[in-house]
Amino acid sequence: MSITLRFLGTAAGVPIPHVGCSCHQCSEARRERQLRRTRSAILLESPEGGLLVDAGPDIYRQLALLPEIPQIAAAIITHTHSDHYLGLDDLGSIALMAGWLQDGLLPIYATSDNWPRLEATFAHLFRPGMFLRFEARTLQLDTEQTIAGYRVRPFDSSHTIDVTTAMLSLTLNGKRVVYAPDLKVMPHEVFEGADVAIVSGTFYQRDHPAHMPLIKAIRTCKRLGVGRIIVTHVGHLEWSNAELWAQLSEQGADLAYDGATLVFDP
């Protein structure tokens, strides 16, 4: 059975266009809908069900725009920054309306140090009562887990200090895909020889305490023999789409867009 990886959103912490900004990137996104970016999330889809990775503030609209919404069997929250988890209330509403809860609560996976913030923000979704929607489960670092039928191995991306940010090594019909929308480090054992690496484009060259510059991530991927490099979590880079494409193409990387898909056949 084929597995589809769908980019629901591809922006960094703030959607594109930014309010009040007239740079090439934002002006072009206002004119051309396909260049607008919502906050980063992906959905793995197969006939057996779906696995959602992250549920930011745009999750309701992201799922509402799909021509058909697959039954989501579980969700992973990579970390508790607002752009990755503040849509859980909306996800709970969708799960109820779509009938996903008929066979039980929807499992939500996060590393143990993220759970205090998750439960503090959305306690009503995890505790017995009329709003109970989710079951809390632990995402185990450096250990392969089968989640909603997908093989997932999480690693610490060192993006955050107070909590863990998980990057995911996914095995999709024999292809190894690394999804790292927020990363500061790139462990060789995670990226070396990967078929696809999906990496953060928050900053292109700027060094930041929580983000590896995109240009460094691309060069590291190439040095480690990654088959294909795709950029998501795109920040306010201010270039036009053509200018950004030219920059990435010169470096041997592709650019993700909201709604784009990758298909992995058996």
BELNOR-V762745 format. One record per residue. N is the residue number from 1. OMEGA is omega in radians with two decimals (NA if undefined). NEAR is the number of other ideal C-beta (glycine too) atoms within 10 Angstrom. Layout:
BEGIN
n = (N N)
omega = (OMEGA OMEGA)
near = (NEAR NEAR)
END
This chain:
BEGIN
n = (1 2 3 4 5 6 7 8 9 10 11 12 13 14 15 16 17 18 19 20 21 22 23 24 25 26 27 28 29 30 31 32 33 34 35 36 37 38 39 40 41 42 43 44 45 46 47 48 49 50 51 52 53 54 55 56 57 58 59 60 61 62 63 64 65 66 67 68 69 70 71 72 73 74 75 76 77 78 79 80 81 82 83 84 85 86 87 88 89 90 91 92 93 94 95 96 97 98 99 100 101 102 103 104 105 106 107 108 109 110 111 112 113 114 115 116 117 118 119 120 121 122 123 124 125 126 127 128 129 130 131 132 133 134 135 136 137 138 139 140 141 142 143 144 145 146 147 148 149 150 151 152 153 154 155 156 157 158 159 160 161 162 163 164 165 166 167 168 169 170 171 172 173 174 175 176 177 178 179 180 181 182 183 184 185 186 187 188 189 190 191 192 193 194 195 196 197 198 199 200 201 202 203 204 205 206 207 208 209 210 211 212 213 214 215 216 217 218 219 220 221 222 223 224 225 226 227 228 229 230 231 232 233 234 235 236 237 238 239 240 241 242 243 244 245 246 247 248 249 250 251 252 253 254 255 256 257 258 259 260 261 262 263 264 265 266)
omega = (3.12 3.05 3.10 2.98 -3.09 3.05 3.09 3.12 -3.03 3.12 2.99 -2.99 -3.14 -3.13 3.05 0.19 3.03 3.13 3.02 -3.09 -3.13 3.10 -3.12 -3.08 -3.07 3.14 -3.14 3.14 3.08 -3.11 -3.00 -3.04 -3.06 3.12 3.07 -3.09 3.01 -3.00 -2.88 3.01 3.02 3.08 3.02 -3.06 3.00 3.12 -3.12 3.12 -3.04 3.04 3.13 3.05 3.12 -3.11 -3.14 -3.07 -3.11 -2.94 -3.11 -3.13 -3.14 -3.13 -3.14 -3.12 3.13 3.12 3.03 -3.14 3.11 3.06 3.14 -3.05 3.14 3.06 3.05 2.99 -3.06 3.07 -3.01 2.81 -2.94 -3.08 -3.11 -3.07 -3.01 3.07 -3.07 3.10 3.09 3.11 3.09 3.11 3.12 -3.13 3.13 -3.09 -3.09 3.11 -3.11 -3.04 -3.11 -3.13 -3.14 -3.13 3.12 3.14 3.05 -3.10 3.02 3.09 -2.99 -3.09 3.05 -3.03 3.10 3.13 3.10 -3.09 3.08 -3.11 -3.01 -3.10 -3.07 -3.11 -3.06 -3.07 3.13 -3.13 -3.03 -3.12 -3.13 -3.12 -2.90 2.98 -3.12 3.08 -3.05 3.00 -3.00 -3.14 3.03 -3.12 3.11 3.07 2.97 -3.08 -3.12 3.12 -3.12 3.10 -3.02 3.06 -3.10 3.07 3.12 -3.13 3.14 3.09 -3.07 3.14 -3.05 3.08 3.11 2.94 -3.09 2.81 -2.97 2.95 -3.06 3.02 -3.03 -3.09 3.06 3.10 -3.13 -3.08 3.08 3.11 -3.05 -3.08 3.04 -3.13 3.05 3.13 3.14 3.14 -3.10 -3.08 3.11 -2.99 -3.02 3.08 3.12 3.09 3.13 2.98 3.12 -2.93 -3.03 3.04 -3.11 3.10 -3.10 -3.13 -3.05 3.03 -3.04 -3.10 -3.05 -3.04 2.97 3.06 -3.11 -3.10 3.11 3.12 3.12 -3.12 3.09 3.10 -3.13 3.14 -3.11 3.01 3.09 -3.07 -3.12 -3.12 -3.13 -3.07 3.03 3.13 -3.00 -3.11 -3.12 -3.03 3.01 3.07 2.95 3.12 3.14 3.14 3.12 3.09 -3.12 3.12 -3.08 -3.14 3.11 -3.14 3.11 -3.13 3.07 -3.09 3.09 3.06 3.05 3.12 3.14 -3.10 2.93 -3.13 3.14 -3.12 3.12 NA)
near = (10 12 23 15 24 20 22 25 27 28 27 23 16 14 20 24 21 15 7 6 16 9 16 16 22 18 14 18 22 13 9 10 8 10 19 18 24 22 29 31 27 26 23 29 23 19 8 13 16 22 26 27 26 25 28 25 18 22 26 15 13 23 22 10 12 13 4 5 15 21 14 22 20 22 27 28 24 29 25 23 21 12 24 26 25 18 24 22 17 19 24 24 14 19 19 14 9 14 9 22 15 7 9 8 16 23 16 26 24 26 21 12 13 25 19 11 17 20 15 9 15 20 11 14 24 20 11 6 9 5 16 14 21 22 14 14 16 12 22 15 13 11 10 12 15 9 22 21 15 22 13 24 19 26 23 19 26 17 26 18 10 9 19 22 25 27 28 24 21 25 17 21 12 9 17 20 23 23 25 27 33 27 27 19 14 24 17 10 10 23 25 15 11 21 15 21 29 27 28 26 28 27 19 19 9 12 9 12 7 17 21 23 17 26 17 15 23 22 15 19 25 14 12 17 10 24 13 16 23 23 25 26 26 24 21 17 21 14 15 16 16 10 14 20 14 12 18 20 11 8 15 13 24 14 17 23 15 25 15 16 12 19 12 20 10 7)
END
